[in-house]
């Protein structure tokens, strides 16, 4: 069904978990993966005048390059371990969602497999969701991975323990 999957990453823990699922999905579908990191533009020293030292700007650029190598390298390693063909791509973009859609189209991807960060409230309203924007602007299908909430399962387990404890105490009071 799907033969070429785009997996964007921002390096977060959720993106890493998403990449793990995407690799398993690609392996099952016998598909290849293109991993993408869209980094923000830093600019040139002359654009900042005397505000920032050129050496500081160079450190920002090299730090950004290091992040992209780290994040994309992690996905490349997952793919290699699973026997999934992969390529990596780092692009510079002010708007990650546009980069994701463009890279998917330019590389003939037939699925975008991405995370949904759970930002809520005002920050979600003001900043918006990159995932939502990809969903609304892409002609390519988008699979949105939403990690199960760890505290939700812990909360459920805690509630079950409380019910068992209540049932045990009711049995004890009936015997008395």
N, C-alpha and C positions, 0 to 999 in steps of 0.2 A: 504494500500500500504506500507507505512513505519510504522514500529512498535517500533523501538528503535533508538533514535536520539542522537548523540553526539553533545554537545554544548560547544566548547572551549571558554574560556574567558581570557582576559588579564586585566580585570578590568576597561578598558577605557569606556568612554561614549558610543562609538559606539558598544562595546561589550555588554553593558547593553541593548541598543536598539535592538541589534541582538537577545539577550536572550528573550526579550519581544516578538519579532516576532516568535522565535522558539517555545516558549511556546504556543502561539496562534495556530501555525501550528500543534504542537503535540496534542493539545486539539481537533482540527478539525479532525485529523487523528486517534484519540484514541491511540496515541503512548506514550511511556515513554521516559524520558530524562535522559541522563547521562551528568552532567556538569563537565567540566575538567578545571583545572588550572595547567599549566606546569610552575613550578618555577625553576629559575636558581639555580644551586648548589652553596652553600656558601663555603663549605669545612670545614676542621678541623683546630684548632688553630695551631697545629704543622706544618701545611703546609706553614704558613706565617712567622714562626720564630718570630723575634722581630719586624717585620714590623707593625703588628696590635695586639693590646691588646686582649687577650682571651675574655674579657668582651664585647668588641666591636663586635667581631665575634658572640657572643651569642645574642647580640641585633639584628644583621643582620638576624640571623636564626629565632628568635622569631618574628621579624618584617615581615619576609616572611611568616611565619605560620599565622600571624594575617591577612595579605593581602589575603591569600588563603581562610581563613575562611570567611572573609568579602565578597569577590567576589562570592564564591560559595554559601554562605548563601543568598545572594541577589537572585540568580537564584532559589535556593530551595524555598524561600518565594514566588516567582512568580509562581512556579509550584504548591505549596500548595494552593494558592489563586485561581488558575485556575482548581484545581482538577486533575492535571497531576502527575502521578507517577514519582518520580525522585530519583536519587542517585547522590552523588558528589564524586569527586576524585581529589586529588592533587598529582602530580608526580614531581619528580626532573629530569630536563633534560637540557642539553646544547643546544639542538635543538628542539624547541617547535613543529615544523612540524612533526618530527619523533615521538614524544610522542603522538601527535594527531592521526596519522595513526595507531600506535601500540595499543593505548587504544581503538580505534574504532574496530580494528580487534579482540583484546583480549576479548572485551565485546559484540561481535556479534552485533554491531550497523549496521543498514542498511542505515543510512544517517548521514553525517556530515554537520551541519548547522553552518556556520561561517561567520564572518565579513570580509569585504575587506577594509583595511585601505588605504587611498589615499595618499600614499607616492609617490612622483614623483622625477624626476630628478636623480641626482647623488646618493642620499641615497637609492633610489629604486634599482639602478643598482648595488651598492656596497653591500648593506645589503640583498637585495632580498626580496621577499614577502613570508611570511609564508603560506599565502593562496595559492599562486601559487605553492609552493612546495607540499602542501597537494594535490592540484588538479592533479599535475603531478605524484605523487607517490602512491596515494590511489587507490585501486580497488573498494572502496566503493563510491557511489555517493556523491557529494559535492554540497550543495546548498549555494551559496555565496550571502549574504545579503549586499547590498550597499545602505546605507542611502541616501535619497534624499538630495541634497545640499540645505540648508536653504537659502543661499544667492542667489541661482539660482531662486527660486520662488519669493524672494523679488525683485530681479532684473527684472523679468518678470512683476511683479505687477507695479513697478516703470515705466517701459517702456509703459505699458498700460495707466497709468495716464498721461504720457507725450503726448501720441497720443490723448487722450480725450481732454487735454488742448489745443493742436494744433487745433483740430477740432472746439472747442468752439471759439478760437480766430479767425479762418477763418470765422465762422458764423457771429461773431461780425464785422469783417471788411467788409463783404458783405453788411451788413445792413447800414453801414455808408455812 
